[in-house]
Amino acid sequence: MNARWSWFNITSVVFGFAFLYLPIVLLVIYSFNESRLVTVWAGFSTKWYGELFRNQGLLDAAWVTVRVAFISATVATVLGTLAAVSLVRFTRFNGRTLFTGMVYAPLVMPEVITGLSLLLLFVSINFARGFWTVTLAHITFSLCFVAVVVQSRLVTFDRSLEEAAQDLGCPPFQAFMKVTLPVILPAVISGWMLAFTLSLDDLVIASFTSGPGATTLPMKIYSQVRLGVTPEINAVCTILIGVVSVGVIIASILTKTREVQRQRDEQAAFAQ
Amino acid sequence: MTLLSAIRSRLVILIPYVWLLFFFLLPFMIVLRIALSDLEYGSPPYTPQFSLSDGWSGIWDKLSTLDFENFAFLVGDSLYINSYLSSLKIALISTLFTLAIGFPLAYGMARAPDRIRPTLLMLVILPFWTSFLIRVYAWIGILKQEGLLNQFLLWLGVIDTPLEILSTNTAVYIGIVYSYLPFMVLPIYSALDKMDESLVEAARDLGCTRIGAFWKVTARLAVPGVLAGCLLVFIPAVGEFVIPDLLGGSGTLMIGKTLWIEFFNNSDWTVASAIAIILLIVLVVPIVWFQNAQAKAAEAGK
């Protein structure tokens, strides 16, 4: 659909984006505020950023968060890709309905329920709460997001390419690794990134499943936010926003060029 | 197919299947079990009604003596009933507001020139990657008494005394609409994007007014997107914790917050579990609806 772009359309787009971005922009601006009073502008300063790097508790939490996010995103990507392959390739197996349900339900499940239920699982199997329980919890809910992202790419993949490889003597597993995986790789990568940011962001599930010594950055930010708005938190948030935005923009440019290249290759393969 | 590859293809299903059974389904069983248990102070603070070590006969014996006293307690105490009702009300109203803002945005995006559409799409997705907590936090500085919004309105001369927005339900509505807007915009945009503009032209040619053509063609074709968007906003909003906790006041009752308080402040695991079970029962219809729509969309993709 692409007709005239009326004034009404332009206005609603401009207002919509202003609404989406203004709060974040204000937060970033006020992280450079000289004054401790967040809402009173007193001149430009980067002192709150300096302050951050002297805050050991915050740095520790950031390190825990990055490790949890890295491990959980990686495992979730492997499991989520397997789940996506199962959903797309195996249309009939015992318990498929249950499986489909378990993949889609966590996408909309309220976090308090997921968090509570996982905590109760860890308690009842006597698993010491801490770094690993948070990681396991994050793997579980992010693998479903990876599965959906990879699935949407996999359904449009022409399976005859993989069958051709098998006809030429390639075993199924190798055919998958050599033909299918490179094609769905952009989706797998964006699935990994989604899992990574989901883990980086999560407060509720981490609060339920964490234990002593495994305070994540969102938990740390949350406990400080409850005491009020401070320029240090604005500075932490600004750094996080910066890292994520740069990562997403670079990744989307990379996957776009790859995607275009892949499509060209696929077409070329058919043309021959 | 050789035996080895048969085993491999079984493993493809089995690994994620077993993982989800253990980390997703089993935990729910445990929540249900604890919801039916008696509270006992200690760690873990509950007396299980039955455990797997009893064997099946043991479970049957205990099943006959199961008590629903935690549920009776929830029904008996108006705090919980009110929490559920007010969560549903807040989620419903916020969903309608999100639709009111999200639809024109998605519509405007779908009609934008081809060259800028990918950028617009990217701009809608980008906030989704930014931390939820941070986006909610950003509103505290804007909405509070001496915050930026009040400063701005005072400067404009629209108001004489600062408005009290933070710690009210209004702030919760703003927070939910803001946080979930991309979830509403994306499905509507993808429904409108696929639409054939010549259908609207045909309606106009056949004598429809512009508004008539919009209602009869565009709005009808956007329905699946609107439904998906509404469910994606409504379901998580009902169980929302961060937004009512940070932006709402002590008068803001939401079930996610009540569950959190029961669990972390009152250490009452059995009541927290019972709340979770009822919340799940309330949400099961929209969740199943959403799943079917998802599965159908995935099949249609083939």
Interface residues (C-beta under 8 A of the other chain):
Chain A: M1 N2 A3 R4 W5 S6 F8 N9 I10 T11 S12 V13 F15 G16 F17 F19 L20 Y21 P23 I24 L26 L27 Y30 V38 T39 L79 G80 L82 A83 V85 S86 L87 R89 F90 F93 G95 L98 F99 T100 G101 M102 V103 Y104 A105 P106 L107 V108 M109 P110 E111 V112 I113 L116 S117 L118 L120 L121 V123 S124 L136 A137 I139 T140 L143 A147 V148 Q151 S152 V155 T156 P171 P172 F173 T197 L200 D201 L203 V204 S207 F208 P218 I221 Y222 V225 R226 V229 I233 N234 C237 L240 I241 V244 S245 V248 I249 S252
Chain B: M1 S5 R8 S9 V12 I13 I15 P16 Y17 W19 L20 L21 F23 F24 L25 L26 P27 F28 I30 V31 I34 P44 I101 G102 P104 L105 Y107 G108 M109 A110 R111 A112 P113 D114 L120 M122 L123 V124 I125 L126 P127 W129 T130 S131 F132 L133 I134 R135 Y137 A138 W139 I140 G141 I142 K144 E146 G147 L148 Q151 Y178 L181 P182 V185 L192 D193 K194 M195 D196 E197 V200 L231 L232 I235 P236 V238 G239 E240 F241 V242 L246 G256 L259 W260 F263 F264 W269 A272 S273 A276 L279 L280 L283 P286 I287 F290 Q291 Q294 A295 A298 G301 K302
